Amino acid sequence: MEYLPPPNKSKNAKHRKMSIITGKKRHMQLQRKEELSHNIRYISKVPVKIVMDKDFLTVHPQDSLTHLIRKFTSEETSAIVVDDEGRLLGFITMKDLLQFFTTPRRYSVVGLGLLKKYTITRASRVEDIMVTKPITIHIEDNLGHAIKLMVETGKHHLPVIDDEKKVHGLLEVNDIIRLIRIVTL
């Protein structure tokens, strides 16, 4: 005759194994959460100048819109408008450009500024449509400040400038996400 252990011992052993496995899994989750929390705190302290794109598209106010459109690519979706010394004068994105190709809504009140908006021609210049006071970030700021600015304003691109408004780079959401991927993986 074969001896069978009492059913309670088997259930208790199985329950202990499950609680050990669950405990280890929970411990690993808490450890991973702590690592991510540390990484996120680290990311917010990283200087903007380390993450920013130093190879960015620049145009001048007197450049034609066709020149600007030719310069836009799948990778370059924004341009910084600078003077001859490289100081910031304005900013323009593909989205800004697209707004000039929409028609006015029916029954909208049209002022002189809005009528001028819809008279963009081949002779139009970058200065006609650029944002003249773009939201910027200082070269000495950190990503925590940049992320806060981006979230609060809804902007995905921030020109990086110094005290003299000289442009040093462009910080995009993609640059920050790329860093997050590197740090969290």
N, C-alpha and C positions, 0 to 999 in steps of 0.2 A: 504494500500500500504506500502511496506517495504522500509525502507530507506537504501540505499547503499552509503558508503563513497566514495568520489571521488577516482579514481584509483591512482592518484599521491601520496596521503597520504600513501596508502598501500605499494606502491613501495618504498617510502622514508623510511618508518619504517623498511621494510625488508632490505633495503640497509644499514641502520644504525646498525641493528642487526648483519648483516654479517660483517660489518667493525669492530664492537666490538669483535665478535668472532675471526676474523682474527687477530686483534690487540692483543688479549689475547694469541692466539696461537703463534704469532711471539714473543711476550714478553717471553713466556715459553721457546721457542727455544733459544732465546738469553741468558736467564738465565741459561739454561742447558749447552750451549756452554761456558759460563763464568765459571761455576762450573768445567767442564771438563778441561778447560785451567788451572785453579787453581790446579786441581788434578795432571795434567801432570807436572806442575812446581814442585809440592810437590814430585812426584815420582823421579824426577831427583836429588833431594837433599837427598834422603834416603841413608844411608850408606850401602855399599855392605855387610858388616858383618851381617846385620839384615836379608837380603833376601837369602844369599848364603845357599847352602845345606852343612850341617856340617857332614852328614853321606854319604860319597862318597867312591867309589871303589879305592883302592890303590893296586898296584903291584910293584914288584921289577924287576930291569933289568934282573936278571938271571932267572926269572920265565919263564916257557915254554909257548908257544902260546896256547897249549891245556888247560893249567891252566887258562890263560886269557879268552879264549872262554867260558870255563865252568862258569866263574864268570860273564860274560855279561848276563844280563836278559833284559826283555822288559822295565824295569825301569832304569837299569844301562846301558847306551849306550857309556860310556867313562870311562877311568881309568887314574889315575894320577900315574906316575912312581916316586917312592920316594926311598931315601936311608934309612938306619936303623934309622936315626935321624928324619925322616919325611921331609927332604928337597927335593925340586923339582928337578928331573933329566930329566923328559920327560913327554909326554902326548900321549894318543892314544885313538881314537874313533873307533866305529864299521866301519865307513866309511874308515878310514885309513887302517883298517884290510882288508876290501873288496878289496882295490886296489891291494893287493898282490895275489888275485885270478883271476885277469883279465889277458888275454893273450896279448902279445905285438901286436901292429898293424902291418899289412903286410907292408913291405918295410920300416919299421922304422929303423933308425940307432941305433944300439945297442952297448952301451959302457959296460965296465966291471961292473960299478955300477948297470946298468939295468939288466945285466945277473945275478948278485948276487941277485937282487930283485926277480927274478923268480925261485930261487933255495930254496925257503922256504920249510922246511921239518918239521917233527914232532920234530926234535931236535932243531929247531929254538927257539930263546929266544925273550922276549919282547924288549930287547935292539936292536935287529936286525931291528925292524920296527917302534919303537917309534919316535915321533917328539922330537928332542933333545932341541930345543929352542922354546917352545910353547909361544903363546901370553898369557900374564898373567895380572892380575889386583891386585893392592895392597889392603890389608885389610882395609886401612883407606880411600880408594876412595869411591865416591858416584855412584849411578846408572846412573846419567847423563854421567859420564865418561865411564862407562861400556857399556852403550847403544851405545855411539859414537864408541867405540872400535869394538863392535860386527858388527855394520853397515859398518864401514870402511873396516874391514878385512874379513867379511863373516863368522866369527867363531860363533858357537852357544854355546860353552863351554869355560869358562875362569877359570883356576885354580886361587884361591885367596891365595896370599902369603904375607909374611911380609918382612922386610929388610934383614933377614938372609935366605930368600928363603924357609922358613918353610911353608908348606901347611896348611892352616886353613879351607879351604872349596872349593867348586866348584860352580860357578855361571853359570846357564844355562838360555837360553831364556825362558824356561817354568817357571822358578822362577819369572822372571820379569813380564811375562804375567799374572801369578797368582795374583801378587800384583796389577797390573792394573785392573784386574777384581774386586778385593776387593774394591779398591778405587773408581772406577767409577760406581759401582752398588748401 
